[in-house]
Amino acid sequence: MRNKLVGKRVLVTGASGFLGSRTVAALVEHGCIVHALVRKTSRTDHLTLPHVTIVPGDIADTESLKPAFAGVEYVLHAAADTRGDKEAGESSTVQGTRNVLALSAQFKVRKLVYISSCSVYGTADYNDGEVVTEESMLERFPEQRGAYSHAKFRAEQLVINAMAEEKIPIVCLRPGTIYGPGSDLYSPMLGLSLGNKIFAVIGNGDFILPLVYVDNMVEAILAATISPFASRIYNVIDPEKVTKKQYMEDLVQKLYPDSRTVYVPFSLLQALVFFQEKVCRALGRPPVLTLYRLHSSQKAVVYEALKIARDLAWRPPVTAAAAFDTLIRYSAGRN
């Protein structure tokens, strides 16, 4: 892989973010010349690397993006709103993707790799234990999944439409929960927490988490970039089946040894969310959490990433044990 990337000119959108910055660093390690697209207000000191040109721009503004596209061969589109804000999702995630698609065609790039999300799947309609492949049914009610998931769903539809037009080669990656040094290690999929002192885990701990370590995700991006395939969609999930209980015992409780972990029965939480929805609607307020979102995030399905392993020879270099050890050492170093 390293030889195929040497000297390639690559644009990374969302370059200052968690995934984007690690992708930029990996491209540099492989000998690429990188255009790192960032917001004007973003911190960029971690992107000060050899052969990296930092290009300030607004992903929602086509004209501001053109300098970033000049001379590049490949585009890795990771920029998106991650706050779950409706307006930001419309401008950054949806309009931003529309702009990247248009400019990729205008500048005739050799390939666009788009970072989507496994939240596009309609898991609320699945059966417990169902295996989720790239052919599984997509979300029927994306607007009910929250602003982030809705925006990612709409952006991916733009990408799928562009694939059908075949103006540019595109690969779409659907990662699970990306984690690593610097990320939030206790996501809402796990449950709720109080100041890293009390962790309330949803369910009995048997739920299999759709995890992908950040370095493994970057490996998938690089593999998609140099592969001869296009107009393809791939799930990106680490092959090891890590349950909530394993994650808590092997990582979270070692990071916070003085904390307490409580497993909350799903039926109890379901009843509380149902009651909360009723009260909020009676008061004319939006609910904090809906039953639909709860069921979507907690459906006991298993995500499969055999297609990317077969087509792109994706072999995640970091095991769960090695990832957890890195995160524990990273946390100790920060403290």
N, C-alpha and C positions, 0 to 999 in steps of 0.2 A: 504493500500500500504506500509506503513512504516514497518509493521511486516515482510512482504515478502522480504524486502531488507536488513534487519539487518544481518550483518556479511558477506554479499555477496562481492566477490572480483571482482572489475570492472576496466577495462582499459578504459580510455578516451583519444582518440587522439585529437590533437589540443587543449590540455587542458589549454593553456595559453590565448587562444582567447576569444572573447566576449561570445559566446555560451558555449564553452568548460569550461571556468572558473566558470560560473554560474552552469553548470551541476555538476562539481566537488563539489562545495559547497553544492548543494542539496543532492548529494549522501552521503556526510558526515553527513548532518542533518538526513538522514534516516538510519544511522548506517553502511554504507558500508566501505569496505577497498579499497582504490582507488590507482591505478597506473596512474599517470598523465604524459602522453607522451608530451614532449615539445622539441623544437629546443634548441640546446646548447646555442644559443644567446638570447633566450627569457627571458623576465622578469618573475620571478616566486614568488616574495614575496607575492602576493595575493593568492598563492596556499599553503602557509605554514599553513596547517590545520591538526588537529588530524587525524591519520589513512590515511594520503596521502603520498605516496612515489613518489617523482618527478624523472622521468626517462628521461634523455636526449637521443634523438635519431633523426634519419633522416627518415621521413616517406617513402622516396624513396629508402632507403637502408635496405634490408631485415635483414641482420645480426645485424644491430644496433637496430632493433625492437624487437629481440627475448627476451632480458631481460624484456621488458615491458609486454610480454605475459605470462611470467612464473607464473603459479599458478592462473591465472584469470579465472573466470567463464563466464563473460559477457564482450563484447567489444562494446563501443559506439564510432563510427567512425565519428568525426566531422571535422577532419583535411582536409583542402583544400586551394588552393591558392585563395585569395580574391582580389588580385590586378588587375586581368584581364591580366596577363602576359602569353603569349603563352607557353614559355618554362617552367615557373613555374607551369602552369596548367598541362602540360604533366607530369612533375616529381612529384609534390605534389598531385594533384587531381587524375590523371589517374593511374600512376604507384604506387602511395601511396595506392590507393584503391585495386589495384591488389595484392600488398604485404599484406595488411590487410586481404583480403579474403584468401590468401594462408596460412598465419600463423594462422588464426582462425580455419581453417580446420586441420592444423598440430597439434595445441595445443588442439583441440577438445573442443572448447568453447561451452557453453550451448546456447548462442544466440549472434548474431551480430545485432546491430541497426545502420543502415546507414542513415546519414543525406544528403539527396539529395536536390532538389530545384524545385519549380514550374516553373522555366525557361525551363524545359524539354518539356513543352507543346507547341504545334504548334499554338499559339494564332493568328498568322498572318492569318491563314486559317479559323478561327472561325467567326461566325456571331456576330454582336453586341448583347449584352444581353445573349449570350450563357452561360449556366452553365457548369463549368469545374469540372468534377469528375475524379476519378482515371482511368476511362475507356476512357477518352477523348483522341483524337489523339495527339501523340507526335510530336515533331518538325521534319519537313521533311528536313530542311536545317540548322542543328545546327551550322555549320561552319559560317553561316551568322549572328548568334546572338552575336558574340563576343567571346573572348578567355575564359572568365569565364563560360558562359553558355555552350559553346562547350565542355569544359573539364568536367563539371558536367554531361552533357548528356552522354558522353563516359564512365564516371565512373559508372553511373547508369546502363548502358548496361552491364557492367561487373557484377554488383550486380544481375541484373535480370538473367543473364546466370548462375550465381552461385546458385540462387534460384532453377532453373530448375534441376541442378545437385543434389540438396538436400543433400550436404555433411554436411552442418551446418544450423541450423535454422536462418533465416534472416528476419528482418522487415525493410522496406525502408520507410522513412518519407520524404514527399515533403513539406517543409514549404514555406510560402509566404515570405514577407519582415519581417524579425525578427528585432524588435526594443526594446530599453530599455536604462537604464542608461549606458552611455559610447559608445553608437552606434551613427552612423551618422543619425540624425533625419530628414534630408532633402535629400532624395535619388533622383537619376536621373529620377525615375518614376514620381516624383512630377513635376520636371522641373529643372531650373537653378537658382543659387543664386550668389549674389555678396557680399562677406564678411558679410553675415547675415544682410545686410542693405536693399537689394532689392531681393525679391523672385519672380521669373517669373514662374508662375504655368501654365503647359500645359493644355489647355482646359478651360471649363467654371466652373469647380469645382465639377461637378456631378459624376465624375469617382470614382468608389468604389475601395478603396485600399485593396490589399490582405495582411493585416497586421496580425502578430502574436506577441504578447508581449513575451519577452524572458522567463519570469517565466511560461507562458502558454506553451511555446515550451518545456521547461524542464519537465513540467508535462507530456507532450505527450511522451517524451523520456523515462521517468520512467515507464509510463503505458505500453509502448511497450516492455520494458525490462522484466517485470514480467508477461506479458500476456502469455497464452498458445498458442497463434497464431504465425505462422511463414509463410514465403513465401507470405507475404502480403505487399501491398503498401498503404500508407495513405497520403492524403492531410492534412496539419496542418495549418488551417486558423482560426483566431478568429471569432466567430459567428456573432458579431456585424458588421453591414455594415457601415463603416466609409468612407465618401466621402473626396475628396481632400479639399473641402471647409471647412468641419467640422474639419479636421485635422489642417488646417491652422489657423482657428479661435480659436479652443479650445486648441491648443498646440503651434504651431510655433509663432503665433503673441503674445502669452503670454510670451513665452521665449524671444522674441525680440520685445518689445513693440514700439520701435522707428523705426522699419523696415517698408518697404512699400511692399505690395503684388500686383502684376499685373498678371491678367489672360490673357494668350496669346492664341488667337484662334488656334485650331489645324490646320486649313487650311493654316494659315499664316506660321506656323512653317514647315508644310509639303512642302510648296513652297520653303522656305529658304533651307531646307535640300536637296531638289531636285537640286537646283541651286548649292549648295556647293558640292554635289557629282560630278556634271558635271565639275566644275572648278578644283577640286582636281584630277580627273582622267585625265583631259587635261594637268595638270602639272606633272602627273606621281606620285602623292602622294596619300596615303590612305585617304579616307574621315574620318572626325572626327566622323560623325554619318551618318548612312545609312537609307534610307526610310524603309527598311525591319526591322531594329532594332527599329525604331520609331513606326512603326505600331504594332510590336510585344509587345512593352511595354505599348502602349496606347490603345490597343483594349479593348472596354468596355464590358468585360466579368465578370462573378461573380464566384469566386472559392467556392466550397462546401466542407465541412469537416464532413459530416454526417456519413461517414463510420467509422471513428475513434471514434466518439461519441458512435456509436452503438456497435462496436466490443470491444473497450477498455474502455468504460465508461469514455472517456475523457471529463472532465468538466473544462474548463479554469477557474482558480480561480481568475484571475484579469480582471476586466471590463476595457473598454477603458477609462472611466472617471477616474477610480482609477490609471490606467497606466499614463495618462496625468498628474494627480496630483503628482504622484511620480516623474515624469521627471521634472516638474516645481520646485518641492522642491529640487531635486538633483542639478539642475542648479543653484538655489539660494544658495545652500550650497557651491558649488564650487566657486561661485563668491564672 
